[in-house]
Amino acid sequence: LAGFHGRMPTEAEARNLGSWAAEFGPGGSFWAGRADGHLAVHQIELGNETSYSHQYGDTYSSPSYTQRARTYATRLAQAYFAIAATGRRVGLLAQADDGGTGSAAWVNGMFAAVPNLGSLVDGWTVHPYGPRSRWKPKLDRLIAQTAARGAPASIPIDVTEYGISTSNGRALSDNYGWPVNQTYGQAATALDTTVREMLADPAIGPRLRLFMIYAAHDLR
């Protein structure tokens, strides 16, 4: 993850991902003389929930939101060409998550700035928290919004955060649409079922690649 919480990366920071790839990508300098080169980095996720509003204090209808989408795509393109110059096979994961807004403003803003964005990304990232009634519409919108801008259906979908909160039955304040008082066993079953349902969905399953569980341990 190349993170930049509450701000946007500079052009220099974006291009510096080329040095990340040169050092830590397949065949990179970090792995010279080591026996664990199979752990080389193959993808870099650009930003974390940059298409959401909580870091920036705006909404999808704000001019700043559209400008952020445009800047984000521009920085991704700059990072892409910097990585390409190294010869390392490291792909960039771009956010196509509408942050639950139901609006195509983010995707449209990205493609307005970089019309060929679909040929530069290695995967679309999304955080589809919640039960089927929440994750399926969000994933369906990602597919529809990127397709409407000409992005090929061959681009993988990478779930870089998904999880269910539980304190083994003690009521929580929120759980993204899941019951707030699930036991560990109930949460585990719900998580397993969610993965199976995503894989079984004819539009989502064939494109689903990464599925990262957040978090795997009690954060406290």
Phi, psi and chi 1 to 4 in degrees:
 res  aa     phi    psi   chi1   chi2   chi3   chi4
   1 LEU       -  124.0  170.3   66.7      -      -
   2 ALA   -97.4   99.6      -      -      -      -
   3 GLY  -100.0  152.6      -      -      -      -
   4 PHE  -154.9   70.0   36.8   86.9      -      -
   5 HIS   -60.3  126.4 -174.8   84.5      -      -
   6 GLY    71.3   11.9      -      -      -      -
   7 ARG  -149.7 -176.5   66.4 -178.8 -175.0   89.1
   8 MET  -117.1  147.5  -64.4  -58.4  -66.6      -
   9 PRO   -70.2  153.2   27.5  -34.6      -      -
  10 THR   -79.4  168.1   64.4      -      -      -
  11 GLU   -61.4  -39.3  179.5  176.7  -13.8      -
  12 ALA   -63.5  -39.5      -      -      -      -
  13 GLU   -66.0  -39.6  -72.7  174.6  -37.1      -
  14 ALA   -63.1  -47.2      -      -      -      -
  15 ARG   -67.4  -24.8  -65.0 -169.0 -175.0  -79.1
  16 ASN   -67.5  -14.4 -171.7   50.3      -      -
  17 LEU   -64.0  -19.6  -66.3 -168.0      -      -
  18 GLY   -61.9  -37.2      -      -      -      -
  19 SER   -72.3  -31.8   67.5      -      -      -
  20 TRP   -60.8  -47.3  -69.3   23.9      -      -
  21 ALA   -64.0  -41.6      -      -      -      -
  22 ALA   -63.0  -32.4      -      -      -      -
  23 GLU   -89.9  -42.9 -174.8  168.2   -0.6      -
  24 PHE  -110.9   -6.2  -62.3  108.5      -      -
  25 GLY   -74.1  174.7      -      -      -      -
  26 PRO   -54.8  127.1  -26.2   36.4      -      -
  27 GLY    77.5    8.4      -      -      -      -
  28 GLY   -70.2  164.8      -      -      -      -
  29 SER   -61.3  -30.8   58.4      -      -      -
  30 PHE   -61.1  -31.3  177.6   80.6      -      -
  31 TRP   -89.1   -3.3  -51.1  104.0      -      -
  32 ALA   -60.6  127.8      -      -      -      -
  33 GLY    76.3    7.2      -      -      -      -
  34 ARG  -106.7  159.4  -62.6  171.4   60.7  105.5
  35 ALA  -100.4    2.8      -      -      -      -
  36 ASP  -115.3   35.0   54.1   -4.7      -      -
  37 GLY   -63.6  -15.0      -      -      -      -
  38 HIS   -67.5  -11.9   62.9  -76.4      -      -
  39 LEU   -89.8    8.2  -61.0  176.3      -      -
  40 ALA   -57.6  150.3      -      -      -      -
  41 VAL   -75.1  129.4  171.8      -      -      -
  42 HIS  -109.0  -20.4  -71.6  -95.6      -      -
  43 GLN  -139.5  146.6  -73.0   99.9   16.2      -
  44 ILE  -121.5  123.2  -62.8  174.0      -      -
  45 GLU   -85.4  124.5  179.3 -179.8    9.7      -
  46 LEU   -92.0  105.1 -173.3   64.1      -      -
  47 GLY    82.4  159.4      -      -      -      -
  48 ASN  -127.3  110.4  178.0   59.0      -      -
  49 GLU    56.0   37.8  -62.5 -172.3  -13.0      -
  50 THR   -66.7  -23.6  -47.1      -      -      -
  51 SER   -84.3   -1.2   59.1      -      -      -
  52 TYR   -89.4  170.8  -73.0   54.7      -      -
  53 SER  -101.7  -15.2  -61.8      -      -      -
  54 HIS   -64.8  -26.3   61.2   84.5      -      -
  55 GLN   -82.6  -19.0  -62.7  177.4   37.1      -
  56 TYR  -121.6  -11.4  -58.4   91.1      -      -
  57 GLY    70.4   27.5      -      -      -      -
  58 ASP  -125.3 -171.3   56.9    6.0      -      -
  59 THR  -130.0  170.5   69.1      -      -      -
  60 TYR   -64.6  -18.0   71.6   89.2      -      -
  61 SER   -90.8   -1.8   60.7      -      -      -
  62 SER   -79.2  142.6  -55.9      -      -      -
  63 PRO   -56.7  -33.8  -26.1   35.8      -      -
  64 SER   -65.1  -30.5   60.0      -      -      -
  65 TYR   -67.8  -46.8 -173.2   86.9      -      -
  66 THR   -62.7  -41.8  -61.9      -      -      -
  67 GLN   -65.1  -36.4 -177.1   55.7   50.9      -
  68 ARG   -63.7  -40.9 -174.4  160.2   74.2 -110.1
  69 ALA   -62.4  -41.0      -      -      -      -
  70 ARG   -66.7  -44.1  -64.1  176.8   66.7   95.6
  71 THR   -64.7  -40.1  -58.8      -      -      -
  72 TYR   -58.5  -48.6  176.4   86.6      -      -
  73 ALA   -65.0  -38.0      -      -      -      -
  74 THR   -63.4  -44.1  -60.0      -      -      -
  75 ARG   -66.0  -36.3  -64.7  -69.6 -179.0  -98.1
  76 LEU   -63.7  -42.0 -173.8  139.2      -      -
  77 ALA   -63.1  -40.7      -      -      -      -
  78 GLN   -64.1  -40.7  -68.7  162.0  -15.7      -
  79 ALA   -65.9  -39.4      -      -      -      -
  80 TYR   -58.0  -49.0  172.8   88.9      -      -
  81 PHE   -71.4  -29.7  -70.6  110.1      -      -
  82 ALA   -67.3  -39.7      -      -      -      -
  83 ILE   -68.9  -42.6  -68.2  172.3      -      -
  84 ALA   -58.6  -34.5      -      -      -      -
  85 ALA   -67.1  -20.3      -      -      -      -
  86 THR   -82.2  -19.0   70.5      -      -      -
  87 GLY    80.2    1.2      -      -      -      -
  88 ARG   -83.1  142.0  -55.0  -63.8 -179.8 -156.8
  89 ARG   -89.0   77.5  -65.1  179.8   61.8   84.4
  90 VAL  -123.1  120.7  176.6      -      -      -
  91 GLY   -95.6  160.2      -      -      -      -
  92 LEU  -107.2  131.7  -75.1  169.9      -      -
  93 LEU   -97.0  124.1  -53.7 -175.3      -      -
  94 ALA  -109.5  145.8      -      -      -      -
  95 GLN   -78.5  126.0  -62.5  176.5   44.3      -
  96 ALA  -126.5   23.7      -      -      -      -
  97 ASP   -87.2  124.0 -173.9  -30.4      -      -
  98 ASP   -81.5    8.3   66.2   10.7      -      -
  99 GLY    68.1   18.1      -      -      -      -
 100 GLY    81.5    8.7      -      -      -      -
 101 THR   -77.9  -24.0   65.9      -      -      -
 102 GLY    78.1    4.4      -      -      -      -
 103 SER  -103.7  148.4  166.8      -      -      -
 104 ALA   -91.4   12.1      -      -      -      -
 105 ALA   -57.5  -40.2      -      -      -      -
 106 TRP   -67.6  -52.6  178.6  -98.5      -      -
 107 VAL   -61.2  -43.2  168.2      -      -      -
 108 ASN   -63.7  -38.7  -72.2  -18.9      -      -
 109 GLY   -64.3  -41.6      -      -      -      -
 110 MET   -60.8  -49.8  -71.4 -164.9  -61.3      -
 111 PHE   -72.4  -23.5  -82.8   88.7      -      -
 112 ALA   -66.0  -34.9      -      -      -      -
 113 ALA   -82.8  -37.7      -      -      -      -
 114 VAL  -133.1   86.3 -177.9      -      -      -
 115 PRO   -58.1  -29.0  -26.3   36.6      -      -
 116 ASN   -96.0   25.0   67.2  -32.0      -      -
 117 LEU   -54.6  -36.3 -175.3   65.1      -      -
 118 GLY   -60.3  -23.0      -      -      -      -
 119 SER   -90.4   -4.5   65.7      -      -      -
 120 LEU  -104.2  -24.5  -53.8 -178.0      -      -
 121 VAL   -88.4  150.5  -59.2      -      -      -
 122 ASP  -100.2  -11.2 -171.1   58.6      -      -
 123 GLY  -178.5  153.7      -      -      -      -
 124 TRP   -99.3  129.3  -60.7  120.5      -      -
 125 THR   -98.4  151.5   70.8      -      -      -
 126 VAL  -156.5  147.6   60.0      -      -      -
 127 HIS  -118.3   84.2  -65.8  173.5      -      -
 128 PRO   -90.1   56.3   34.5  -34.4      -      -
 129 TYR   -57.5  149.0  -74.8  106.6      -      -
 130 GLY   109.7  173.4      -      -      -      -
 131 PRO   -73.2 -178.8   26.1  -33.5      -      -
 132 ARG   -53.6  -36.4 -176.7 -176.8 -178.9   89.3
 133 SER   -63.5  -15.9   60.7      -      -      -
 134 ARG  -108.5  -43.6  -63.8 -178.2   64.2  153.0
 135 TRP   -72.8  -36.7   61.8 -106.7      -      -
 136 LYS   -66.0  -47.9 -179.0  167.9  172.0   52.3
 137 PRO   -58.8  -37.6  -25.4   35.4      -      -
 138 LYS   -66.9  -43.9  177.7  177.3  -87.1 -164.9
 139 LEU   -68.4  -38.2  -71.8  167.0      -      -
 140 ASP   -62.3  -39.5  -74.6  -15.6      -      -
 141 ARG   -66.4  -40.6  -69.2 -164.7  -56.9  -91.0
 142 LEU   -56.4  -46.3 -179.7  154.6      -      -
 143 ILE   -64.1  -46.3  -68.2  170.7      -      -
 144 ALA   -68.3  -42.7      -      -      -      -
 145 GLN   -68.3  -40.5  -68.7  168.9    9.7      -
 146 THR   -72.7  -36.2   54.2      -      -      -
 147 ALA   -64.3  -36.2      -      -      -      -
 148 ALA   -64.6  -21.9      -      -      -      -
 149 ARG   -99.3   12.9  -60.6  -53.0  -59.0 -115.4
 150 GLY    86.7    9.0      -      -      -      -
 151 ALA   -72.5  134.0      -      -      -      -
 152 PRO   -67.6  148.8   21.8  -31.7      -      -
 153 ALA   -72.8   -4.5      -      -      -      -
 154 SER   -80.7  -10.0   57.3      -      -      -
 155 ILE   -71.9  124.8  -62.0  175.1      -      -
 156 PRO   -64.8  157.1  -20.5   33.2      -      -
 157 ILE  -107.7  124.4  -64.5  172.5      -      -
 158 ASP  -114.6  113.8  -64.9  -48.6      -      -
 159 VAL   -83.9  101.9  174.4      -      -      -
 160 THR   -93.7   -1.7   53.2      -      -      -
 161 GLU  -152.9  129.7  -81.4 -170.7   30.7      -
 162 TYR  -158.7  140.3 -171.5   88.0      -      -
 163 GLY  -173.1  169.6      -      -      -      -
 164 ILE  -130.6  128.1  -58.2  174.8      -      -
 165 SER   -81.6  141.8  -63.4      -      -      -
 166 THR  -156.5  142.6  172.4      -      -      -
 167 SER  -125.3   37.9 -171.7      -      -      -
 168 ASN    56.6   43.2 -156.8   28.0      -      -
 169 GLY   108.1  -20.0      -      -      -      -
 170 ARG   -72.2  133.8 -175.7  172.2   64.1   88.1
 171 ALA   -66.8  131.0      -      -      -      -
 172 LEU  -100.2  171.1  -52.1  173.9      -      -
 173 SER   -77.8  -27.2   59.4      -      -      -
 174 ASP  -162.8  156.5 -176.1   45.1      -      -
 175 ASN  -152.7   34.6 -157.6    5.2      -      -
 176 TYR    52.7   38.4  -66.7   97.7      -      -
 177 GLY    97.2  -16.3      -      -      -      -
 178 TRP   -79.9  159.3  -68.4  105.6      -      -
 179 PRO   -56.1  139.7  -26.0   35.2      -      -
 180 VAL   -80.3   -8.4  -63.3      -      -      -
 181 ASN  -118.1   33.4   60.0  -16.0      -      -
 182 GLN   -67.7  144.2  -76.4 -173.4  -36.2      -
 183 THR   -78.3  170.4   64.2      -      -      -
 184 TYR   -58.4  -43.5  -67.5  148.6      -      -
 185 GLY   -64.3  -42.1      -      -      -      -
 186 GLN   -64.5  -40.8  -71.0  169.2  -26.9      -
 187 ALA   -66.2  -40.1      -      -      -      -
 188 ALA   -63.2  -43.0      -      -      -      -
 189 THR   -63.9  -42.5  -62.2      -      -      -
 190 ALA   -63.2  -38.7      -      -      -      -
 191 LEU   -66.5  -46.1  179.7   59.7      -      -
 192 ASP   -59.9  -43.8  -70.4  -16.8      -      -
 193 THR   -63.1  -40.4  -60.4      -      -      -
 194 THR   -60.7  -45.9  -64.8      -      -      -
 195 VAL   -60.9  -44.6  173.8      -      -      -
 196 ARG   -63.1  -40.6  -72.9 -163.0  -61.5  -91.1
 197 GLU   -67.8  -39.0  -71.0  180.0  -14.4      -
 198 MET   -63.3  -43.9  -74.1 -173.3 -176.4      -
 199 LEU   -65.5  -31.3  -70.7  171.3      -      -
 200 ALA   -81.8  -15.3      -      -      -      -
 201 ASP   -70.4  124.1 -171.6  -72.3      -      -
 202 PRO   -63.7  -25.5   21.8  -32.8      -      -
 203 ALA   -89.5  -30.5      -      -      -      -
 204 ILE   -96.3  -48.3  -62.9  167.6      -      -
 205 GLY   -52.1  -48.1      -      -      -      -
 206 PRO   -64.0  -19.2  -24.5   35.7      -      -
 207 ARG  -101.3  -11.9  -62.9 -179.4   62.7  175.8
 208 LEU   -70.6  127.8 -166.4   62.7      -      -
 209 ARG  -121.9  -88.0 -177.9  173.6   56.4 -179.9
 210 LEU   -72.8  142.6  -58.2  179.4      -      -
 211 PHE  -141.1   99.2 -168.7   97.3      -      -
 212 MET  -101.6  125.5  -61.0 -177.0  177.4      -
 213 ILE   -88.9  126.1  -63.5  175.2      -      -
 214 TYR  -123.7  114.9  178.9   82.7      -      -
 215 ALA  -116.5  159.0      -      -      -      -
 216 ALA   -85.7   -9.3      -      -      -      -
 217 HIS  -134.9  159.6  -57.3  -83.5      -      -
 218 ASP   -65.1  117.4 -172.2  -26.9      -      -
 219 LEU   -68.3  -15.7  -64.2 -179.9      -      -
 220 ARG   -90.3      - -170.0  170.6   55.8 -179.4
